[in-house]
Amino acid sequence: MEILSGRVLWLSDVDFLDFSLIDKIGVLFTGVKPLHKLEGNAVLTTDRIVLIADTEDELSINLRDITQLYMGFDEIYKPAYVKNFGTFWQPLRITYCGSDSVEKKINLVIDHNFLSSGNQTWFNCLTEMLS
């Protein structure tokens, strides 16, 4: 059963290594999307989050595998990488244990419209579901 869905931009913490300084500064210009590696659709169901990229890549995260949910900036995804330094929205970071039992982190920007995002709605819903 689908609880939430939306357009999503996402990247893992490891993906930040692939961005140049120009990439990181370029997102500060109007009309440029936030830093991301993949773009597509996000669907939250009763037991998982499914991210389906426009490139047909797919990531499915079981809710039971989520070890941390965090909304905000950190030492990797810095406010300086966001237009207006995060005044209007913040990334949603999910830490989970993958099928290989390795901890992974992904950063999501859901339903971004250049002034805001749906991250707070998703954060609130996930927090409630995980409690």
Summary of the structure (lengths in Angstrom):
residues: 131
radius of gyration: 14.1
end to end distance: 19.0
largest distance: 41.5
contacts: 359
relative contact order: 0.22
helix: 26%
strand: 38%
